[in-house]
Every structure is written in structure tokens, then in C-alpha cells.
Amino acid sequence: MKKTIAVFFGGRSTEHDISIITALSSVIKPLELTKKYIVVPVYITKDGQWFSDEKLKDIRLFRGQAIDDFCAKAKPVAVVFDGGMILRKSGLRNKDIRVDIAFPAMHGPYGEDGSLMGLLRMAGIPFVGSDMPASVIAMDKVLAKQVAQANDIPTSKFVFFSKAEFDGSRDVIIKKVISNLTFPQFVKPAHLGSSIGITKVNNTDELSNAIEVATYYDDKIIVEEAVENLVEVTVPIMGNDSLRPSLVERPLAHGDDFFDFDTKYMNGGKKSGGSKQTGAQGYSELPAKLPDSLYQASLDIAQKVYRVVGCEGISRVDLLIDTKSETVYFNEINPLPGSLYAHNWRASGVSSIELVSRLVELAEERFARNKKIETTFSSNFLGQF
């Protein structure tokens, strides 16, 4: 009998729309092409309602107001936990869908940050990707850098603070930043991906404005000192105990551009890149043209970060290279790469079908391993009362 895989996407996140593309193009379609699973879409709206319907597999439903009209007429599913997870669809004919495996395709808060993983963990079903603790660390840029530093992995200099601290003592925070970091700097919301809310700044006035923008999206802000002689690369990795890195990739921007949301997702098809690869961040150099020593160092550091953070299944590690000092710095780690970074895996010989199939296998392997761990303890403690 075929197992049922529920693909979760959308969600209460600024990366809602990116999640839809990841789910429909890089997860649901190749899973169905395997012909091994029953694939059930679970769309979570921006206000947190859950819907499941075959129509949600069609990208045309998400253009314009069609999705709003659909959700207004359809009934949300109820989620039932009975030692597993059941999606209960009500209507003229009630229908229960038992979920055998979950495939999260939700970027950002309430999904990729460990929230959904915690729910799936409590439900007791296998799920693709990192477990809750690693997801929490990976999606907090400050925590991830602190874990890296504790394991002797270089990072660029940074300062962090809360929205409340900035609102209460703006001048103190600005002074703290400029006394610890030189310009140019990057101001980022600590918990978001897809470069949302990120600003490159060159002076104090720009710094203050950029922090205001970042606090609109997050209550924790990180400011990083720019790396000199910069080459930025990224390394997708797959695996649990045994790791398989893909190719080191160098995303390409124009001139002094950095990879903000528009550069990553809106301009890729409009750039002139010659024979360069087209991927999730527009055009890129794949594999990156680096000296052998820096290429290998990038692979080594990426895998070390993956392990110390505790990632499993799949992640993408972003690195910053100072080509003059030949130093490779850890920048951040993404536990759910946009579109699974399938273009990079294809270039390294892994098809989209092979990619999702292997990720499901890794989820089941971890689930079987974790079932062997005792989670209960018998005692006479309650007999005292």
C-alpha cells in the first residue's frame, strides 16, 4: 500500500509566497512522479487556517484573488492526533486522511523555525528535514553564529540587540554598533530568510533607518561587519549521520549589489549571464571558480557547521570568503533551502525525483533511529500522593 505524504506549505510568514513555489515545483511534482506515494497538499493561509484539496497543487490557484475565493468557500481541515496525525475534512462526506510522512515546505517563522517540527514530533510521524532543536538554532542568525564560534568556526564580526532595546535606547544601540563594527555593515532581522528586511549601510544615518526597517519584521536584530575582498558562496548538504555535500555555488549579483529579495527572486530571468547557471538566486557560477584550497575549505566548513548545528535531511550553508586573507567565514545556515536548491543538486547528478526520494528515506531512517530511544521512565513517585 502506498504511504501518504502530506506536504505543508504557505504559513504565517513573510516567506509565504516562496514556500508555495517550493512546495508545488520542487516537492509535490517530483514526489508524484515517483509514483510511490499518495501526495496530499496542506496549505496554511497567512492567518493560520489549514486547507487540503487536490486543487491546491495547481499554481494558477495562487495567482491574483483565486486563492482567497477558494479559502472563503472551502472548509478548513481539522487536525486530529491519535498517536499519529489525521487530517479531517468535513462536508457532505467526512473524510479522514492519515498522514504517514510529513514533508515541510514552509520557509521562515511558524514552519522552518522549528514550530511545525515540534508539532510533527509530538504527533509521532516521520518528517523531512532537521528536527526542532537544529531548526531553532539555524533560523536564529545570532544563535547559529554563536554555535559556530563555540566550535572554532570563523564568523564576521557582529552585534545584536532586541527591538525593545532599540526602541528604548536608540542612541545607545547606534553607539554600540559603530564602536564595535566598521562600515559598510549589513542590518538583518535575526529570524528571516529570503533576504527580507536586510539592508546594506555605509553610514550612521543609513544604519538607524535600516534598523527601523528590520524591527518591522523581527524583534531581534543582527548587524554584521562586511567582509573585505568578498566572494560569497553557498553549499547545499544532504544527510543524517553520513553527509553528502553538493557543489559549491557562487551566486552572482551586478556590481556592488547584494542578494536582497528582488535580486534573488524577481530579476533572475532578466539578467544577462551568458552560460552561467540559473538557480534560486538568479544567475550563479556552478561550481564556483575558486582555488582548490578555498573550494575544499568551503566544503569542509559547511559540513562542520551542518554537524555542530545538528542539521539532518537537508540544509544550505552560506559562506563569505576573504580572498586576500583566504579566510572562509560562516554566514548563515538555511534548514529549508528555497526550491530545495534542486538546480544545484541536478548539476551534481541528483535529479529532483532522486532528491525528494532520498529526503523521505532520511526522514524514515531518523524516525526509526529515534524510536529506539526510551522516552518514558517508571517510578513510584506518584504513590507518595
C-alpha positions as CSV (number, residue, x, y, z in Angstrom):
1,M,0.0,0.0,0.0
2,K,1.3,3.5,-0.9
3,K,2.2,5.7,2.0
4,T,0.6,9.1,2.3
5,I,2.9,12.1,2.3
6,A,1.5,15.5,3.5
7,V,3.3,18.5,2.0
8,F,2.9,21.5,4.3
9,F,3.3,25.0,2.7
10,G,2.3,28.6,2.9
11,G,2.0,29.7,6.6
12,R,2.1,32.8,8.7
13,S,5.4,34.0,7.3
14,T,6.8,36.8,5.1
15,E,8.2,34.0,3.0
16,H,4.7,32.6,2.4
17,D,4.8,33.0,-1.4
18,I,8.3,31.5,-1.7
19,S,7.0,28.5,0.2
20,I,4.2,27.9,-2.3
21,I,6.7,27.7,-5.2
22,T,9.0,25.4,-3.3
23,A,6.1,23.0,-2.5
24,L,4.4,23.0,-5.9
25,S,7.5,22.9,-8.1
26,S,10.2,21.2,-6.1
27,V,8.3,18.8,-3.7
28,I,4.8,17.8,-4.8
29,K,5.6,17.4,-8.5
30,P,8.7,15.2,-8.2
31,L,7.0,13.2,-5.3
32,E,4.1,12.4,-7.6
33,L,6.5,11.4,-10.4
34,T,8.0,8.7,-8.2
35,K,4.6,7.0,-8.3
36,K,5.4,5.6,-4.8
37,Y,3.3,7.9,-2.6
38,I,-0.1,9.5,-2.2
39,V,0.8,13.2,-2.1
40,V,-1.6,15.4,-0.1
41,P,-1.1,19.2,-0.2
42,V,-1.7,21.1,3.1
43,Y,-1.9,24.8,2.5
44,I,-1.7,27.1,5.6
45,T,-3.1,30.6,5.0
46,K,-1.4,33.8,6.2
47,D,-3.9,33.9,9.1
48,G,-3.2,30.2,10.1
49,Q,-6.1,28.2,8.6
50,W,-5.3,24.8,7.2
51,F,-6.8,23.6,3.9
52,S,-6.3,20.4,1.9
53,D,-7.6,19.8,-1.6
54,E,-6.2,18.5,-4.9
55,K,-6.8,21.9,-6.4
56,L,-4.0,23.3,-4.2
57,K,-1.5,21.5,-6.4
58,D,-2.2,24.0,-9.2
59,I,-0.1,27.2,-9.2
60,R,-2.9,29.0,-11.1
61,L,-5.0,28.9,-8.0
62,F,-2.4,31.2,-6.2
63,R,-2.4,33.9,-8.8
64,G,-4.5,37.0,-8.0
65,Q,-7.5,36.6,-5.8
66,A,-8.3,33.0,-6.7
67,I,-6.8,31.5,-3.6
68,D,-8.8,34.0,-1.4
69,D,-12.0,33.0,-3.2
70,F,-11.2,29.3,-2.7
71,C,-10.5,29.6,1.0
72,A,-13.7,31.6,1.5
73,K,-15.8,28.8,0.1
74,A,-13.8,25.7,1.3
75,K,-13.8,24.4,4.8
76,P,-10.5,24.2,6.7
77,V,-9.3,20.7,7.8
78,A,-9.2,19.7,11.4
79,V,-6.1,18.1,12.7
80,V,-6.6,15.0,15.0
81,F,-3.8,13.4,17.0
82,D,-4.3,9.7,17.9
83,G,-0.7,8.5,18.2
84,G,-0.3,9.8,14.7
85,M,-1.8,12.6,12.6
86,I,-5.2,12.7,10.8
87,L,-6.4,15.5,8.6
88,R,-10.2,15.5,8.9
89,K,-12.1,17.1,6.1
90,S,-15.7,17.9,6.9
91,G,-18.6,18.3,4.5
92,L,-21.3,16.2,2.9
93,R,-18.9,13.3,3.2
94,N,-16.5,13.4,6.1
95,K,-13.1,12.2,5.1
96,D,-10.1,11.3,7.2
97,I,-6.6,11.4,5.8
98,R,-4.0,9.6,7.8
99,V,-0.5,11.1,7.4
100,D,2.3,8.6,7.2
101,I,5.1,11.1,6.5
102,A,5.3,14.9,6.6
103,F,7.3,17.0,4.1
104,P,7.5,20.6,5.4
105,A,8.0,23.1,2.7
106,M,7.4,26.2,4.9
107,H,10.0,28.9,5.0
108,G,10.6,31.2,7.9
109,P,8.5,31.7,11.1
110,Y,5.9,29.1,12.2
111,G,7.4,26.5,9.9
112,E,11.1,26.3,9.2
113,D,12.0,27.8,12.6
114,G,11.1,24.6,14.4
115,S,7.4,25.4,15.2
116,L,6.0,22.8,12.7
117,M,8.7,20.3,13.6
118,G,7.7,20.4,17.2
119,L,4.1,19.7,16.2
120,L,5.1,16.8,14.0
121,R,7.4,15.5,16.6
122,M,4.5,15.4,19.1
123,A,2.3,13.7,16.5
124,G,4.9,10.9,16.2
125,I,5.3,10.8,12.5
126,P,8.5,10.9,10.3
127,F,9.2,14.3,8.8
128,V,11.7,15.6,6.3
129,G,14.4,18.0,7.3
130,S,16.0,19.0,10.5
131,D,14.4,18.3,13.9
132,M,13.2,21.1,16.1
133,P,16.4,21.9,18.1
134,A,18.5,22.3,15.0
135,S,15.8,24.3,13.2
136,V,15.6,26.7,16.1
137,I,19.3,27.3,16.0
138,A,19.6,27.5,12.2
139,M,16.8,30.1,11.9
140,D,18.3,32.4,14.5
141,K,21.3,34.1,12.8
142,V,22.7,35.1,16.2
143,L,22.4,31.6,17.8
144,A,23.9,30.0,14.7
145,K,26.9,32.3,14.7
146,Q,27.4,31.7,18.5
147,V,27.3,28.0,18.0
148,A,29.8,28.3,15.1
149,Q,32.2,30.5,17.2
150,A,32.0,28.0,20.1
151,N,33.3,25.4,17.7
152,D,36.1,27.5,16.4
153,I,34.4,28.3,13.1
154,P,35.2,31.8,11.9
155,T,32.3,34.3,11.5
156,S,32.4,38.0,10.6
157,K,32.1,40.5,13.4
158,F,28.5,41.2,14.6
159,V,26.4,42.9,17.2
160,F,22.8,42.0,18.1
161,F,20.0,43.5,20.2
162,S,16.3,43.4,20.7
163,K,13.6,45.7,19.2
164,A,12.7,46.7,22.8
165,E,16.4,47.8,23.4
166,F,16.4,49.8,20.2
167,D,13.1,51.5,20.9
168,G,14.1,52.3,24.4
169,S,17.7,53.5,23.9
170,R,18.2,54.2,20.2
171,D,21.3,56.3,20.7
172,V,22.9,53.7,22.9
173,I,22.4,50.9,20.4
174,I,23.7,53.0,17.5
175,K,26.8,53.9,19.6
176,K,27.3,50.2,20.4
177,V,27.2,49.2,16.8
178,I,29.5,51.9,15.4
179,S,32.0,51.4,18.2
180,N,32.3,47.7,17.5
181,L,31.9,47.5,13.8
182,T,33.3,49.4,10.8
183,F,31.2,50.4,7.7
184,P,29.9,49.0,5.5
185,Q,27.5,46.9,7.5
186,F,24.6,44.6,7.0
187,V,21.4,45.0,9.1
188,K,19.2,41.9,9.3
189,P,16.2,40.5,11.1
190,A,17.6,37.6,13.0
191,H,14.9,35.1,12.2
192,L,14.0,35.7,8.5
193,G,15.3,34.2,5.2
194,S,14.9,35.2,1.6
195,S,16.8,38.4,2.4
196,I,13.6,40.1,3.6
197,G,14.3,43.2,5.7
198,I,18.1,43.2,5.0
199,T,19.9,46.5,4.2
200,K,23.5,47.3,3.4
201,V,24.5,50.6,5.1
202,N,27.5,52.9,4.8
203,N,27.0,55.5,7.5
204,T,25.2,56.2,10.8
205,D,22.0,57.7,9.2
206,E,21.5,54.7,7.0
207,L,22.2,52.4,9.9
208,S,19.4,54.0,12.0
209,N,16.9,53.8,9.1
210,A,17.9,50.2,8.3
211,I,17.4,49.1,11.9
212,E,13.9,50.6,11.8
213,V,13.1,48.5,8.8
214,A,14.4,45.3,10.4
215,T,12.4,45.8,13.5
216,Y,9.3,45.9,11.4
217,Y,9.9,42.2,10.6
218,D,11.5,40.9,13.8
219,D,12.1,41.6,17.5
220,K,15.8,40.5,17.3
221,I,18.2,42.3,15.0
222,I,21.8,41.5,14.0
223,V,24.3,43.9,12.4
224,E,27.3,42.4,10.7
225,E,30.5,43.9,9.5
226,A,31.0,43.4,5.8
227,V,33.8,41.1,4.8
228,E,36.5,42.6,2.6
229,N,37.7,41.1,-0.7
230,L,34.4,39.3,-0.7
231,V,33.3,36.2,-2.6
232,E,30.0,34.8,-1.4
233,V,29.4,31.0,-1.8
234,T,26.7,28.6,-0.7
235,V,26.9,24.8,-0.2
236,P,23.8,22.5,-0.1
237,I,24.2,19.4,2.0
238,M,22.1,16.3,2.4
239,G,22.3,13.6,5.0
240,N,21.8,12.5,8.6
241,D,24.9,10.8,10.1
242,S,26.6,10.5,6.7
243,L,26.8,13.8,4.8
244,R,26.7,14.4,1.0
245,P,27.6,18.0,0.0
246,S,26.6,19.2,-3.4
247,L,28.6,21.7,-5.5
248,V,30.0,25.0,-4.0
249,E,28.0,27.7,-5.8
250,R,28.7,31.4,-6.2
251,P,25.6,33.5,-6.6
252,L,26.2,36.4,-8.9
253,A,24.9,40.0,-8.5
254,H,25.6,43.1,-10.5
255,G,28.4,45.3,-9.3
256,D,28.1,46.1,-5.6
257,D,24.6,44.6,-5.3
258,F,23.9,42.2,-2.5
259,F,21.3,39.5,-2.6
260,D,18.1,41.2,-1.4
261,F,14.7,39.8,-2.1
262,D,14.4,41.4,-5.6
263,T,17.9,40.2,-6.6
264,K,17.1,36.7,-5.6
265,Y,13.6,36.2,-6.8
266,M,12.5,39.0,-9.1
267,N,15.3,39.6,-11.5
268,G,16.8,36.2,-12.2
269,G,15.2,35.8,-15.5
270,K,16.1,39.3,-16.7
271,K,19.8,39.2,-16.1
272,S,22.3,38.6,-18.8
273,G,24.6,35.8,-17.6
274,G,26.0,34.1,-20.7
275,S,26.5,30.4,-20.0
276,K,26.1,30.8,-16.2
277,Q,23.6,28.6,-14.3
278,T,20.1,29.9,-13.4
279,G,19.1,29.0,-9.9
280,A,17.2,30.2,-6.8
281,Q,19.3,33.3,-6.6
282,G,19.3,34.3,-10.3
283,Y,22.5,33.5,-12.2
284,S,25.3,31.8,-10.4
285,E,28.7,30.2,-11.0
286,L,28.3,26.5,-10.6
287,P,30.6,25.1,-9.5
288,A,32.2,28.2,-8.1
289,K,35.6,29.1,-9.7
290,L,37.8,29.1,-6.6
291,P,41.4,27.9,-5.9
292,D,41.3,24.3,-4.9
293,S,42.2,25.1,-1.3
294,L,39.4,27.5,-0.9
295,Y,36.9,25.2,-2.6
296,Q,37.8,22.4,-0.3
297,A,37.8,24.7,2.7
298,S,34.3,25.8,1.8
299,L,33.1,22.1,1.7
300,D,34.8,21.3,5.0
301,I,33.5,24.3,6.9
302,A,30.0,23.9,5.5
303,Q,29.8,20.3,6.7
304,K,31.3,21.2,10.1
305,V,28.6,23.9,10.5
306,Y,25.9,21.3,9.5
307,R,27.1,18.9,12.2
308,V,27.5,21.3,15.1
309,V,24.1,22.9,14.5
310,G,22.6,19.4,14.4
311,C,21.0,19.5,11.0
312,E,19.6,16.5,9.3
313,G,17.9,15.8,6.0
314,I,18.9,18.9,4.0
315,S,20.3,22.4,4.6
316,R,22.2,25.0,2.8
317,V,25.2,26.7,4.4
318,D,26.2,30.2,3.2
319,L,29.8,31.3,3.5
320,L,31.8,34.5,3.0
321,I,35.3,34.3,1.7
322,D,38.0,37.0,2.1
323,T,40.1,36.1,-1.0
324,K,43.1,38.2,0.1
325,S,43.5,36.6,3.6
326,E,42.0,33.3,2.2
327,T,39.7,33.1,5.2
328,V,36.3,31.3,4.9
329,Y,33.7,32.7,7.3
330,F,30.4,31.1,8.2
331,N,27.5,33.5,7.4
332,E,24.2,31.6,8.0
333,I,22.5,28.2,7.5
334,N,19.2,27.6,5.9
335,P,17.4,24.4,7.1
336,L,15.0,24.5,4.2
337,P,16.7,25.9,1.0
338,G,14.3,27.6,-1.4
339,S,13.1,25.1,-4.0
340,L,15.4,22.7,-2.2
341,Y,18.2,24.1,-4.3
342,A,17.3,21.5,-6.8
343,H,19.2,23.2,-9.6
344,N,22.5,22.7,-7.7
345,W,21.7,19.0,-7.0
346,R,20.8,18.5,-10.6
347,A,24.2,19.9,-11.6
348,S,25.9,17.4,-9.3
349,G,24.0,14.5,-10.7
350,V,20.9,14.2,-8.5
351,S,17.5,14.6,-10.2
352,S,14.6,16.3,-8.5
353,I,12.9,12.8,-8.1
354,E,16.0,11.3,-6.6
355,L,16.4,14.3,-4.3
356,V,12.9,14.1,-2.7
357,S,13.0,10.3,-2.6
358,R,16.2,10.4,-0.6
359,L,14.9,13.1,1.7
360,V,11.9,10.9,2.5
361,E,14.3,8.0,3.1
362,L,16.4,10.1,5.5
363,A,13.2,11.1,7.4
364,E,12.2,7.5,7.9
365,E,15.7,6.5,8.9
366,R,15.8,9.1,11.6
367,F,12.3,8.2,12.8
368,A,13.4,4.5,13.1
369,R,16.5,5.5,15.0
370,N,14.7,7.8,17.4
371,K,12.1,5.1,18.2
372,K,14.8,3.1,19.8
373,I,15.4,5.9,22.4
374,E,13.4,5.4,25.6
375,T,11.2,8.4,26.3
376,T,9.4,7.1,29.5
377,F,10.6,6.3,33.0
378,S,8.8,4.2,35.5
379,S,8.8,5.1,39.2
380,N,6.8,5.1,42.4
381,F,6.8,8.9,42.6
382,L,3.0,9.3,42.3
383,G,2.5,6.8,45.1
384,Q,3.5,9.4,47.6
385,F,0.4,11.5,46.9
